[in-house]
Amino acid sequence: MAVVARHVTGGDLAAIESLCEVESHILEKHWGPYSLPRLMERSAMSCVAVDSKGAVVGFACFHHVPSLGDFSPASWLDEVQSLWSCTYLDDLHPSTTLVLQMFFAEHLHDEQVLNEVIKMALVTFTEVERIMLFLPVKVPLFEPLIGNFEPLVLKETVDPDAVDVQALVALRSDFMGEMQVRTAVVEDHDDLVPIFKAQHHQAEELGEFFLAQMIQEQDDNNKTLVAEVNGRAVGLLSLTADAELETLQEVFELEPFDYLVKGYAEEALRVKESHVEREKRRREEHTEQIDRVKEEAKMQVEEEFEQFLTERQEMEEEEEGGEQDRTPEEEAEVKARKAAEDDAELLKLISEAQEDAVAEIGYFEESPEPSVDLNSLPVNAVCLTLFCLDPSLDCQVQKLLRPTMEMFPEHEYCLVLVPHQGRHVSLLRLMQPVREKLGQSFSHALYMIHRAALYTPMGVLVGSMDDAEDVAEFLEDESEPSVFLDTLRKTPATPIGVFEKGLGALRGEAPVSEQVMVARILGQVVAVVKVALAPTPGLFPNYYEVEELVDPSQYAADEHLEIKGLVVNPIFNNLVPDLILQAQRLTGTCCTYALLPPHLPIPD
């Protein structure tokens, strides 16, 4: 009888309790003491398996950290690697590792149920490459785990009596099949046509041999790869480096991505410096011209005024009358008053003449800074022209895009245009939408991804004074970098533990109230988030409908985290959920809140 796995709903609790009730003592022996409502609420994913009649025949619960064993949520994988030999496990990282926290099924269906729930977990958590589980060391491996999970071997230096749990692992490739990626060949045509036609309604209009022709016409700027499973082509992805970006640059907000051209930052700096130097030179020339015309106006007025005074003097000397009756003192007083009036008049005339001269030239007007000639810079993006993939392999789509980008090592961005009403394919979950400019309208939505975003997992660690310099450079253009830097500079380079004192503060100890998490990819800072234990999480349900998202009764007071600040390189906006998840892991919390002022738009 076929069984199907699905996510748990609120109405499944009674059926799950009934399923587990018969062997509850065995389940506690295998998985430790448990509360089903608490497990379901706090898990990363809970699912049930139902038979053809809809009856629940199995239950599984997955989490990001183990519940058995004395592991720290912040460093549990490091502890695993210190105890067990994990050399054959590549890329062992919290983002690529999931923990099976509990499993039970009717014995008639247990093998099938296990396969279904693990496949569902791998489809849901697309970055996960392995599922681990931990059992008490005295519990022998039981069906259906036998053959599906491989035990890890303790290191020779570890005392077996000092370890109270056993660790087991199952790899994605064991359940989903290993997808290989290679260059497309014409012979792939027949395998790809059914998938292509099922996902592209215009396939018939393109002609019977469209795919074969496209594959055959590959060159240095046009590449096509196929995904292959068991020797059969199950997907295709085609990219071109012949991208025309002018329209996209006009319509979409591409400045955060350097307008998808190479050397934009350097060219923008060169243009700015050239503009500043040019304007400085123009201002100096204008100032010199102003000084020159003002001096010429002054000289002309003084010359004309001097002539006027001479003529007036001659006229006064010819006149006779009352002036002869003045005493010498009165005569001197009259001459002094007249000289003062003449000086004032001269200054007035000079000022008016200079104003007129300056008005003819005009005041200095700074030229607007020219924009960068984007067409003069090489394109830094490739465009996706065609994509199709067997739906059963949608969860592995990143494995197809990564090698495709490697075929264009000189380009950093991959773009895809999707009709607004078009079907959203699995590839888009790896990408992020780009906003249209205000007032613009375009027939398609633009999605993009930077090649660095494909090199996940992202490393997230507690920041310290050692990170301050890198973070300061990352926050160079931010208005308030001190929000993060002040906290970093107060954090020791080797912190004892994240929030150990902060959690202790709830018990009356001295608190460590805030921490900054630093996210890096390939060693470069890509995001910082400042967090603190939420001081009054019990108040939130009084004002917000928190119960629609979580059951507050299942979380302790010290399991609530509040975001105090977040800055992310726009290239990696789609990795924010993983950043928050890793912050929760590092702080041992489960619920995260962000309080924003009223009417403030929610940031991307």
Sequence and secondary structure as in RCSB ss.txt:
>XXXX:A:sequence
MAVVARHVTGGDLAAIESLCEVESHILEKHWGPYSLPRLMERSAMSCVAVDSKGAVVGFACFHHVPSLGDFSPAS
WLDEVQSLWSCTYLDDLHPSTTLVLQMFFAEHLHDEQVLNEVIKMALVTFTEVERIMLFLPVKVPLFEPLIGNFE
PLVLKETVDPDAVDVQALVALRSDFMGEMQVRTAVVEDHDDLVPIFKAQHHQAEELGEFFLAQMIQEQDDNNKTL
VAEVNGRAVGLLSLTADAELETLQEVFELEPFDYLVKGYAEEALRVKESHVEREKRRREEHTEQIDRVKEEAKMQ
VEEEFEQFLTERQEMEEEEEGGEQDRTPEEEAEVKARKAAEDDAELLKLISEAQEDAVAEIGYFEESPEPSVDLN
SLPVNAVCLTLFCLDPSLDCQVQKLLRPTMEMFPEHEYCLVLVPHQGRHVSLLRLMQPVREKLGQSFSHALYMIH
RAALYTPMGVLVGSMDDAEDVAEFLEDESEPSVFLDTLRKTPATPIGVFEKGLGALRGEAPVSEQVMVARILGQV
VAVVKVALAPTPGLFPNYYEVEELVDPSQYAADEHLEIKGLVVNPIFNNLVPDLILQAQRLTGTCCTYALLPPHL
PIPD
>XXXX:A:secstr
   EEEE  GGGHHHHHHHHHTTHHHHHHHH S  HHHHHHHSSEEEEEE TTS EEEEEEEESS SSSS  TTT
HHHHHHHHB  TT TT  GGGEEEEEEEEE TTTHHHHHHHHHHHHHHHSTT  EEEEEEETTS   TTTBTTBE
E  B TTS GGG  EEEEEEEHHHHH   EEEE  GGGHHHHHHHHHHH TTGGGG TTHHHHHHHT BTTEEEE
EEEETTEEEEEEEEES    HHHHHHB  GGGGGGBTTHHHHHHHHHHHHHHHHHHHHHHHHHHHHHHHHHHHHH
HHHHHHHHHHHHHHHHHH  SGGGGS HHHHHHHHHHHHHHHHHHHHHHHHHHHHHHHHHH            GG
GS B EEEEEEEEE GGGGGGTHHHHHHHHHT TT  EEEEEEETTS   GGGGGSEEE B TT   SEEEEEEE
GGGGS   EEEE  GGGHHHHHHHTTT S THHHHHHHHHS SS S TTHHHHHHTTTS    EEEEEEEETTEE
EEEEEEEE S GGGHHHHS GGGT  GGGS GGGEEEEEEEEE GGGGGGHHHHHHHHHHHHT  EEE    TT 
    
